Amino acid sequence: MAIDRKGVYYEDKLVTSDTFGVKILSCRKEKFPKKIDTYNNEGYFWRTNHKVFFANKEIKVSDPVTFQQVTYHYYKDKQYLYYYDKKIKEADPNSIQGIYYYDLLSDKNTTYFRGKPLMYKGEKVQQLTTLILKTSKYVLRYCGNDKKTFEELPNYFDISTLKALSDCYLIDKNYIYYENPINTKDFRLPISKENFNKVKVFNRYITDEEIVYRGNLPIQEYDPVTFGGFPNNQFYVYDKNGIYDGLRKYPIDCTKQPVYGENLFYINENDVILYENQLFFPFEDLLVKNLTQEQVQQVKEGNTVIINTLRNRRIKEEKLFYEDLYKANNTIYIGTTPQNVDTATFEKLTSIFYKDKNNVYYYDIWDDKEKLIIFKGYDDISTLKSIGNNLLADKNYLYFGRRKLIKNQNVEILAIYTGYRPSCSHDDPYTNYYLLKNSEGYWLAELGGDAKIRFLGNKLNELFFRDLKDK
């Protein structure tokens, strides 16, 4: 896809002149049999504020500006639910349940399969978890393969009282069940009815304060009474003895019993665990102890600068530029290494290009040891700035990285087209084509790891577009 002043293009063809609110919603890559799938080809679902499209074909929907993807197969706007472009008139788009799976989706009243109300042997089906459903007579499990879509489960379920405890566990008046039993065909767990009021569920773990189960497998290593899980992470758990990733105990010194939300927290955006005044970085296997109360509060609030400061051995950051490049104590650092730059005039151009009064720097984050590399060849550093779209400009010239492109006189970026994209066996850098204009005329540039540019003349003709398509 590409956008210019004339409109939106899909595979070099102008689709619409409307460019307001252009947004790509999803990309179809898999191909399914036509009897299952409305769209049997690869392509994008996208919209403007006034229309919705699949590839270059318009889709009629009620309210384009609110049209959005719900699952891989389902979409909605403020008035209707859609199976691709097929409107499901009886569905309530505002009460969609959080349990859906491929062609399965439910609202508060109905479960839908491939865009239609799901029926089984003449009865409406109710979805309980992602995979488990029921009618008044049967409990079903979604198989989702070509040979079998649903299978009937054994008749030991009490259907009238059967309900979900979580997306993995269910309960009726007699038993607790796991949706996907391992090493057995029995969905029932050996938890007595007398312990039902003690049952606690944490993602794929469940305990009755006598035994902890992961799935349907008993785990003896945990203390079942104090066992708990992290609400926003399915892997981390804890008990009175420690904090774990599965059965691996982290090197956190638990002097008091961990209780999530009291003295134990997980900051999802940074993937760090905070216990009392200790901060643990699971990826680096790094434990930082003796945080101040102010630091504890800042970590709870998800302060990325403070978290990275603690990760980088407590150098106090004043300004974070990108990755490990930051300003602290009137010095520019990469990690813990001070850089030989003019701190007072050091500024960011893009995430990887910076300048001070003397030089332009390329921030090399790919080398084993990150570093700032001086780039030469700019006409006037004092006026050098980013103009977006990976381009730099000073008062005289336009640049791609350190490569001089054209004179900076009445410059316009007319269009940007997708260029080379590497496949699995190639590591050449990806490129894009830029159609540029300045006081001299029109230019075509292929910009990526390198820069190639060609003058097209004072006027454009169809040969340009044909040549671009052939590339």
PENOR-V372535 format. One line per field, one symbol per residue. ss: DSSP state (a for helix, b for strand, c for the rest). phi: phi as a letter, one per 40 degrees, with the letter a starting at -180 (. if undefined). Layout:
ss = ???
phi = ???
This chain:
ss = cbbbccbbbbccbbbbccccccbbbbbbccccccccccccccbbbbbccccbbbccbbbccccaaacbbccccbbbccccbbbccbbbccccaaacccccbccbbbccccbbbccbbcbbccbbcbbccccbbbccccbbbbcccccccbbbccccccaaacbbccccbbbccccbbbcccccccccbbcccaaaaaacbbbccbbbccccbbbccbbbccccccccbbbccbbbbbbbccbbbbccbbccccccccccbcccbbbbccccbbbbccbbbbccccbbbccccaaaaaaaacccaaaaaaaacccccccbbbbccbbbbccbbbbccbbccccaaacbbccccbbbccccbbbbbccccccbbbbbcccccaaacbbbbccbbbcccbbbbccbbbbbccccbbbbbbbcccccccccccccbbbbbbbccbbbbbbbcccbbbbbbbccccaaaaaaaaac
phi = .abbccibbbfgbccaccbcgcaccabcbcbbdcccbcbbbcibcaabcbabbbfbbcbcbcadcbcacbbcbbbabcbbbbcfbccbcccbccbcccbaafccabbcbabbbfgbdcbbfgbcbbccbdbbbabcbbbbbccgbccacbbccdccccccbcaccacbbbabcbabbbcacbgabcccbcbccccdcbcbbbfcbaabgbabbbgbbcbccccccbcabccbacccbaaccibbbgbccccccccbccbcgbbbabbccbfbbbbfbbbbbdccfbbbbfcccccdcccdcgccccccccccggccccaccafbcabafgbcbbgbbcbcbcdcbcaccbcbbbabcbabbbcccccdbdacbcbbhccaccbcacbgfgbbabcbbbbbgbccbaccbfcbccabbcbcbccccbbcccbbcbcbbaccibbbbbbacbbbabcbhcbbbcccccccccc
